[in-house]
Amino acid sequence: MKAPGAYVHVPFCAHRCSYCSFVAFPGLKGESDYFDVLVSEIEARRGEAAAPLDTVYFGGGTPSFVEPERLQRVLSALRDCHGLAADTEVTAEANPDDLTDSRLDALVRLGVTRLSVGVQSLKDDELPYLERRHDASAAADALLRARTRFARLSGDLMIGIPGQTFDSLRSSLDGLLSTGVDHLSVYLLELEKAPKLVALKAEKPELFPDDDEMARRWEEVDRMSTSAGLPRYELSNWARPGCESRHNLKYWTETPTLGFGVSAHSFDGAVRRANSGAVVDYTRLVKESGRAFVTEVRLSDDELRREGVLLRLRLAEGVSLRDFESVRDGLARDERDRLGDCEAAGLLVRTEGRIALSRSGVLLSNEVFSLLV
């Protein structure tokens, strides 16, 4: 049996960035009450984990923004109510401007083993478009200091920032790699989630790359990261071998995860549940029943097979050919034909009993995934 993991949502931030689509709000108003309710939820759901947790992921929001004692209280509740394995991977997302030496040391003391730092760019003229509060020098310095304290260190970069060029992206990536990170998450800027940037594009379209240029930049990220010893292991993630995110791998391999906090999602191997995305409703539901689920979807065996193949195709190692063909054979004829067309076009490649997205297939992955949902 695979050990389950836990995701904990911390919705507090120093500032809500223009591109953020998560449940988050600026400041610490209501922080104490929120963590009281969060711990109550963890306690009320005692026994949901079939085995001790071996990953805990503090996401947000910005977990590094709150006092570390808040996170320590959550970890203690998780240990008491669900159990933590001896080698539990504990990840906390962080922003560079929060990472003073004292805050870094406090995160280490409370048990964080892996830090994921939202850098996005190491170019000072690009960061204001994202409303980031740090500058490039502060971000690089925070990473270097974190590197001396954490066994695992991840950095985020973004492709498609207004004003970014092919060369400026290469420079940001080179700077990030030089800090010694062993994991990279690289995302395409999703304009539809950022109304301010949509308006900016309408006014100054020359600041934004087209789809072909976005693809060229992704390919360069892949080339540079792989050359630096961090091969791609998932659509948007690269890591030194052995330094992959154990928690995120649970999502892509359909391993059970418990989600705690506002907007958090849970999966027990057959049922997907989502907590309320509104803090007021989340608080009320937990106080009433100990749980805050507002949706519950039980997947059929066929849905589980399809989803399993789709999620594993996100991984560089792909999925077993047997599982892929089992799902393919159950599709409608036109879907099977279109999937065959994807393979004939080189988007899917077969090797040693497995099938995976090719490099070009990653860039057109939605063409494949749309046939499996």
C-alpha positions, -999 to +999 in steps of 0.1 A: +000+000+000+013+034-010+015+059+019-009+088+016+000+125+017-016+156+031-020+190+015-027+220+038-039+253+023-026+285+039-045+314+022-025+343+037-001+364+016+018+397+020+003+407-014-019+390-039+000+389-072-018+399-105-016+363-120-027+344-089-058+322-093-057+305-059-077+312-028-055+338-012-058+372+003-034+398+016-026+403+053-031+381+084-066+392+094-084+361+108-052+341+109-056+328+145-093+317+139-084+301+106-057+279+121-080+270+150-106+257+124-079+240+103-067+220+133-103+211+142-108+198+107-076+176+110-088+163+143-124+156+131-111+136+102-089+113+123-085+079+108-090+089+072-054+080+064-050+042+058-013+045+068+010+071+082+014+101+059+048+103+042+044+138+026+029+170+038+026+200+015+019+235+028+006+255-002-012+287-006-012+316-004+022+319+011+029+295+040+062+313+047+043+345+054+026+332+086+044+326+118+061+292+118+044+282+150+012+280+130+026+254+107+041+236+137+007+233+153-007+218+121+022+193+118+016+183+154-021+177+147-013+157+116+012+135+136-013+129+164-044+122+142-030+106+111+006+096+118+038+108+101+064+084+087+100+088+099+111+101+065+081+124+058+088+150+031+075+183+044+073+210+018+065+247+024+059+272-004+077+304+002+083+339-013+119+353-013+109+384+007+098+363+037+130+343+039+151+361+066+177+339+083+155+337+114+125+326+093+146+300+075+159+286+107+124+285+122+111+265+092+140+240+097+132+236+134+095+229+128+104+201+104+102+215+069+126+194+047+118+209+013+114+245+004+096+256-028+104+293-036+084+314-060+110+333-079+092+336-113+120+358-128+155+370-120+151+402-141+141+433-122+123+448-152+100+418-154+090+413-118+068+444-115+044+431-142+037+402-118+035+424-088+062+405-071+076+422-039+112+410-042+139+420-066+162+396-085+191+401-061+170+394-030+156+362-046+190+348-055+203+357-020+173+339-004+179+308-025+216+307-016+208+310+021+181+284+019+204+260+001+226+258+032+197+248+053+174+225+033+181+191+019+157+198-010+152+232-027+129+240-056+125+272-075+096+285-098+101+303-131+075+316-155+075+317-193+056+345-211+060+374-186+054+408-203+087+421-217+105+388-212+127+377-241+143+344-251+176+356-237+162+371-205+145+338-197+178+320-203+195+344-180+169+339-152+171+301-156+209+302-155+209+323-124+184+300-107+204+269-115+236+286-102+220+288-067+221+250-064+183+243-066+177+206-073+141+210-086+125+234-110+088+242-117+084+262-149+050+275-158+034+293-188+018+326-178-020+321-181-033+354-191-070+345-187-064+344-149-049+379-148-073+406-160-047+433-155-024+415-179-052+409-204-057+447-205-020+453-209-018+429-238-046+447-255-027+480-251+009+467-257+007+433-276+044+436-284+053+428-248+038+393-252+052+362-271+031+342-295+025+305-291+054+295-312+078+317-292+064+303-259+071+268-273+106+278-283+113+291-248+099+259-231+122+238-253+152+260-242+143+255-206+141+218-212+175+218-229+193+239-203+178+221-173+186+187-187+221+198-195+225+210-159+216+175-146+179+182-139+159+162-165+122+167-169+101+142-150+067+158-155+051+183-179+062+214-159+088+200-135+125+191-137+147+176-110+180+161-102+174+124-100+161+115-066+149+150-059+115+148-075+086+161-054+073+130-037+041+148-028+032+159-063+040+125-076+011+112-055-013+133-077+001+120-109+000+083-097-035+086-081-021+080-046-046+089-018-041+124-004-060+143+023-067+180+017-071+203+047-081+240+047-102+262+024-104+250-012-083+219-005-090+186-024-089+150-012-088+117-030-091+083-014-084+062-044-120+062-057-137+094-045-126+130-051-138+156-026-133+194-025-136+217+004-154+250+001-134+278-015-149+305+007-133+309+041-167+319+057-184+287+044-153+266+052-153+278+088-190+272+092-190+237+077-160+226+099-177+239+130-209+222+122-196+188+111-158+187+112-157+185+074-160+212+047-167+191+016-189+208-010-184+184-039-180+146-039-174+126-071-171+089-071-152+077-101-163+046-120-137+019-128-136+032-164-131+068-152-103+057-129-085+038-157-088+068-181-077+093-154-048+070-144-035+069-180-040+106-185-022+115-153+007+091-159+012+106-194+021+138-176+052+120-164+083+116-185+083+079-179+048+077-193+024+048-187+025+010-193+015+001-228-009-025-214-028+002-194-028+026-223-041+001-248-068-011-223-081+025-222-077+031-259-096+000-268-126+013-247-128+046-266-152+054-294-139+047-328-133+083-337-113+089-305-092+058-312-085+071-347-075+105-334-053+089-307-037+069-335-032+101-355-014+116-324+010+087-323+016+088-361+024+125-358+050+117-332+033+131-302+034+097-285+064+073-284+067+037-274+097+023-256+102-010-236+065-017-229+056+019-221+042+049-240+049+085-233+046+120-247+074+130-269+091+163-265+068+178-291+039+159-275+044+177-243+038+210-261+006+196-276-004+175-247-039+188-246-045+173-280-039+139-264-055+145-230-088+158-246-093+122-259-090+106-225-113+127-203 
